[in-house]
């Protein structure tokens, strides 16, 4: 076999691995994509109907905002529906929701409905009021970081109409990162203590 044939076989193997991953994404990735899709859909609808920058006056031009001016000169504009920017952003959000749901349907026993039920009735929420639950005080810290992060973003966005404000992201992102990180740390500590 020549070097070109070996390189071609390796390339087709990589493509088939990528296609398998696209067809069956993991549970964590599907959860992330679903969450980002829901967030994107909310932002897109708010932006088109009311304006995500100044209510009723200014909106985000996603082509300029996400590419930092590469595809569009300005990140904000007056309230004009921009079909290429708004439609593509809303389409990306819907694809994220559908792909996340598809992956969760495959990877979670009981499908998407069981995953939603698991998010709503997760033991992390009881950790808000008790450090004696699964994961202990680490899980309690995780629950509070997540609640404060999501709560701060929702409150600030609605009250000050700052849906795409970088300052809001600068506060929300570390809280959510620490919340999810502490949650996984608590689960690992809890599982290692039960195996000993």
Protein Blocks (a to p, Z undefined) as FASTA:
>chain_A
ZZklmmmmmmmmmmmmmmmmmmmccfklmmmmmmmmmmmmmmmmmmmmnopkbghkaccd
fklmmnnomlpmblbdcddddfklmmmmmmmmmmmmmmmmmmmmmmpghijmlmmmmmmm
gcklmmmmockbghijmlmmmmmmmmmmmmmmmmmmmmnopakgfklmmmmmmmmmmmmm
mmmmmmmmmmmmmmZZ
